[in-house]
Amino acid sequence: MALTLNRATDETGNRVEVVTASATLEGELVVAGGARGAVIFAHGSGSSRRSPRNQFVARELRRGGLATLLFDLLTPEEGREDERTGHLRFNIELLADRLAGATDWLRLHPSASHLSFGYFGASTGASAALVAAAYRPKEVSAVVSRGGRPDLAGRFLQQVEAPTLLIVGGDDTPVIAMNREALAQMHCETRLEIIPAATHLFEEPGALEAVAQLARDWFRRHLGGR
């Protein structure tokens, strides 16, 4: 396991192997001194832990005093299969199982065992985050969805207990409707934030910065020491 040190931000970053029941997955864990919580990322369809959008949000969360874990939901072999078929990226049960497994793994990691956890999910990863939050109600203290497909979480929406923030682009009309419908089904603390003039990938100037700020504030509000 390689160890790197970023002295400018006082962060210790580890390349890690996240061991779950069904696979061992590559990840990057960053825990700054005095972190008040840890955010586990679930990337969207066809993406990976190297997603530039999730990496950007993760950096902003770390500046806000939060630890981050980005990891691949699929093994390299599964990723190659998914590139051909596009099938696994929509296997929400598999992705949620992997995310729940990563949560269990992080709970045992010495640098993060004392922290409270949150999920940040993008696109299909957001539905996996919601299902995994239903699987681990005592472990997950907050969820943030970026351009998510909460409709794919199905009946698990009603079982989510963690405060949930849904962020959607103002020009992403179909996804806005999906998120509003999901909001009506959920019984936990929820909020829908619409970023004006933003599309599904939040590529417009300032859009991703707005996502990161909203996510940071939500996690800082809901994550504290265990």
C-alpha positions in Angstrom: 0.0 0.0 0.0 1.6 3.2 -1.2 1.6 6.2 1.1 1.7 9.9 0.0 1.7 13.0 2.0 0.3 16.4 0.9 1.9 18.8 3.3 -0.1 21.8 2.0 -3.4 20.4 3.2 -2.1 18.1 6.0 -3.8 15.1 4.4 -2.5 11.5 4.5 -3.7 9.7 1.3 -3.6 6.0 1.0 -4.2 3.8 -2.0 -6.2 1.0 -0.4 -7.8 -2.3 -1.2 -11.4 -2.3 -0.1 -12.3 -5.9 0.8 -16.0 -6.8 0.5 -17.8 -10.1 0.5 -17.9 -10.3 -3.3 -14.8 -8.5 -4.4 -11.6 -6.7 -3.5 -11.8 -3.2 -5.0 -9.2 -0.4 -5.6 -9.7 2.8 -3.6 -8.2 6.0 -2.3 -8.7 6.9 1.3 -7.8 10.4 2.6 -8.1 11.2 6.3 -7.0 14.6 7.5 -6.1 15.3 11.1 -9.2 16.3 13.0 -11.7 15.0 10.4 -15.3 15.3 11.7 -16.7 12.5 9.5 -16.0 10.4 6.4 -17.8 10.5 3.1 -17.8 7.4 0.9 -18.3 8.0 -2.8 -20.4 5.9 -5.2 -19.6 6.8 -8.8 -22.1 6.8 -11.6 -22.6 4.5 -14.6 -19.5 3.9 -16.7 -17.3 5.8 -14.3 -14.7 4.9 -11.6 -13.0 6.3 -8.5 -11.1 8.6 -10.9 -14.2 10.5 -11.9 -13.0 14.1 -12.2 -16.3 15.4 -10.9 -16.2 13.2 -7.8 -12.5 14.0 -7.3 -13.3 17.7 -7.4 -16.1 17.3 -4.8 -13.9 15.1 -2.6 -11.2 17.8 -2.5 -13.8 20.4 -1.5 -15.1 18.1 1.3 -11.6 17.6 2.6 -11.1 21.3 2.7 -14.2 21.3 4.9 -12.7 18.9 7.4 -14.1 15.6 6.1 -12.3 12.4 5.2 -13.1 10.8 1.9 -13.1 7.3 0.4 -13.3 6.9 -3.4 -13.3 3.4 -4.7 -14.2 1.4 -7.8 -17.6 -0.3 -7.5 -16.5 -2.9 -10.1 -13.4 -5.0 -10.4 -11.2 -4.3 -13.5 -12.6 -7.5 -15.2 -16.2 -6.4 -14.4 -15.4 -3.0 -15.7 -14.3 -4.3 -19.0 -17.5 -6.5 -19.2 -19.6 -3.5 -18.4 -18.0 -1.5 -21.1 -19.2 -4.1 -23.6 -22.6 -4.7 -22.2 -23.6 -1.8 -20.0 -25.3 -4.3 -17.7 -23.5 -4.1 -14.4 -23.8 -0.3 -14.0 -27.6 -0.8 -13.6 -27.3 -3.7 -11.2 -28.2 -1.5 -8.2 -28.4 -4.4 -5.8 -24.8 -5.4 -6.6 -23.5 -1.8 -6.4 -25.3 -1.3 -3.1 -23.9 -4.5 -1.7 -20.4 -3.3 -2.7 -21.0 0.1 -1.0 -22.3 -1.5 2.2 -19.3 -3.8 2.2 -17.0 -0.8 1.8 -18.8 0.8 4.8 -18.1 -2.2 6.9 -14.5 -2.2 5.7 -14.0 1.5 6.6 -15.6 1.0 10.0 -12.7 -1.4 10.8 -10.0 0.9 9.4 -8.0 2.4 12.2 -7.9 5.9 10.8 -11.7 6.1 10.4 -13.3 3.8 12.9 -14.2 6.7 15.2 -15.9 8.7 12.5 -19.5 9.0 11.4 -20.2 8.2 7.7 -22.0 9.7 4.8 -22.5 8.7 1.2 -22.1 10.9 -1.9 -23.6 9.2 -4.9 -23.7 10.3 -8.6 -26.2 9.1 -11.2 -26.8 5.4 -10.7 -24.4 5.5 -7.8 -26.9 7.7 -6.0 -29.5 4.9 -6.1 -26.9 2.5 -4.8 -26.1 4.9 -2.0 -29.8 5.1 -1.0 -30.2 1.4 -1.0 -27.0 0.9 1.0 -28.2 3.6 3.4 -31.3 1.5 3.9 -29.0 -1.6 4.5 -26.9 0.3 7.1 -29.2 2.7 8.9 -26.9 2.7 12.0 -23.8 3.5 10.0 -24.9 6.1 7.6 -25.7 9.6 9.0 -26.2 11.5 5.7 -26.6 11.0 2.0 -26.0 13.4 -0.9 -27.1 12.7 -4.5 -25.7 14.5 -7.5 -27.8 14.2 -10.6 -29.0 10.9 -9.2 -31.5 8.3 -10.2 -33.3 7.7 -6.9 -36.1 6.0 -8.8 -33.8 3.0 -9.3 -33.8 2.5 -5.5 -37.4 1.4 -5.6 -39.0 0.3 -2.3 -35.8 1.1 -0.4 -36.5 4.8 -0.6 -39.1 4.4 2.2 -36.5 2.7 4.4 -33.8 5.4 4.3 -33.3 7.0 7.7 -30.3 9.2 6.9 -30.9 12.9 6.1 -30.8 13.1 2.3 -30.0 16.0 0.0 -30.9 15.6 -3.7 -29.0 18.0 -6.1 -30.2 18.3 -9.7 -29.4 20.6 -12.6 -32.1 23.1 -13.5 -32.0 22.0 -17.1 -32.0 18.3 -16.3 -35.8 18.1 -16.6 -36.4 14.4 -16.6 -34.1 13.8 -13.6 -35.8 16.7 -11.7 -39.1 14.8 -12.0 -37.6 11.6 -10.9 -36.1 13.3 -7.8 -39.4 15.0 -6.9 -41.2 11.7 -7.1 -38.6 10.1 -4.9 -38.8 12.9 -2.4 -42.5 12.3 -2.0 -41.8 8.6 -1.1 -39.1 9.2 1.5 -39.8 9.6 5.3 -36.5 10.9 6.5 -35.3 14.5 6.5 -34.9 15.4 2.8 -34.2 18.4 0.6 -34.1 19.0 -3.1 -31.7 21.6 -4.4 -31.9 22.6 -8.1 -28.8 24.3 -9.6 -30.1 26.9 -12.1 -29.1 26.4 -15.8 -27.1 23.3 -15.0 -27.3 20.1 -17.0 -26.9 16.5 -15.9 -23.1 16.6 -15.7 -22.9 20.0 -14.1 -20.4 21.2 -16.7 -21.5 24.8 -16.7 -19.3 27.4 -15.0 -19.8 27.4 -11.2 -22.3 24.4 -11.3 -20.0 21.8 -9.8 -18.7 24.3 -7.3 -22.3 24.8 -6.1 -22.7 21.1 -5.8 -19.6 20.8 -3.7 -20.6 23.6 -1.4 -24.1 22.2 -0.8 -22.6 18.7 -0.1 -20.0 20.1 2.2 -22.6 22.0 4.2 -24.9 19.1 4.4 -22.3 16.7 5.6 -20.8 19.1 8.1 -24.3 19.6 9.5 -25.1 15.9 9.9 -21.7 14.2 10.5 -20.1 14.4 13.8 -18.2 12.2 16.2 -19.7 8.8 17.0 
